[in-house]
Amino acid sequence: MGAYEEGSAALVVDDGSELAAAVAARLAGSGRRVHVLRLPGVPERITGATDHALSGWGVTELAERIEPVLADRVSLVVDVTAADGGDWSDGVRRLAHTLLVAKHAVEPLGTAAASGRAAFVTATRLDGRFGLGGVPEEKVPAGGVAGLVKTLAVEAPAVFCRAVDLAPALDAQAAAALVVDEASDAVADTVQVGHDGTRRVGLTVAERPLRAAGTDVPQIGPDDLLVVTGGGRGITAACVVELARQYRPGLLLLGRTPLADEPEWARGVAESALKGAAAAHLKATGEKPTPKRVEQLSGAVVGAREIRATLEEVRAAGSEVEYLAADITDAAATAAALAPYRERVTGLVHGAGVLADQLIANKKASEIERVFAPKLAGLRSVAAALPAGALRHAVLFSSVAGFFGNQGQSDYAMANEVLNAWASSFKQRNPQAHITSLNWGAWESGMVSPQVKAIFEERGIVLIPVETGAKMFAEQFCRRAVRTTSSPSSGRRRRCPSRSGPRAVRR
């Protein structure tokens, strides 16, 4: 541990696993002053360390416990997620908690970095390959910690950041030794490392898939019915319209926006004048037209119009389509909405997602929940409501933010890394299906302002034109598309047949 300032302390987040105890013991044995932050329900069991217990998952208690600890010249934080037990929801809650730990740690570690190494290290026990080899579903959320660590490395370049994943077959002492060794690695720019018991592995982008996976899946057609989350508006809507043009499958779009009849005050009103009309309506009904209420009313009208326009385009392209207003973060409501269609569904497209960009140091629990809910709870709800064995296709909208990390998008990066791990795990359990997690870059759409677009251009990052991206999406359903479980949005040129003959998509 010679890279660290002499006399500095370490903090181990104890999840109750043997690995956490072994890491704390090894650090204490090296002469470090060690603090242990016990998660709710974890009994006190580690000797030679100062114990700090959390009675619950609240943000106030976490701040009260962790901030005095970090003030004790802590230069190393090791957050361990390796305990067995728990379900998907427990894993997502734990994932959010890890981000909140990082929130409190980033500034003290940045200060400590002026006097020597300061490090934030996470330790998971998925498969030694970041969960990409396929793990039980309840363990999949732990795959998201790598997105946090990669984003932290971008936001706090002075801090040594490393996500370590260890195979379960490694005994606790051997695994702890590897974690501590990784924290002392002389090479500081490696952020993600796996140990599967025989080798040390990393994660990078290849020019072409390492292998073709799965069986030959029949090309999608009118007899298929695909469930699409977030497909009524935005980028996902453009993608399903292109899918309808090429293959004409049946489409079932899920979204939160209700499609009630347009209110009288909005009928015939142009979008540019909707806010004024909403304000006038509120005044006429005796309600104060606050900016928030005006935005709610006008936004609901705009959203419903966009969905109706999408439905018209899809039908014009040749597909039968229905729209279901359902909150996919509510498992019971999602199951009820999909029940009449369940036995007909042959595919899933998970495109739902929101952003709440903010630096890690300023992240709020409510923002994390807002980002995690559609991506993670939504995926779990929809997948649980469908017959997994009948799915021939599943395409997830992930992001390069997870693969590389991205400033201000820690929670978004984490959620998308979970999607990548889920795709691999689902493929392992359902080898007959064609599963793709698309790690999209930024799209050239209304969500990208001219200022942000200028920043991308300055960095040499090419935005994905909507038409090109939609065709890249549709390509995933082609019979000859390579069956990979993770597909970054750049690569090579290849051909895929469609009804109108061969076409080329440049990647």
Summary of the structure (lengths in Angstrom):
residues: 507
radius of gyration: 24.2
end to end distance: 44.2
largest distance: 74.2
contacts: 1769
relative contact order: 0.11
helix: 45%
strand: 19%
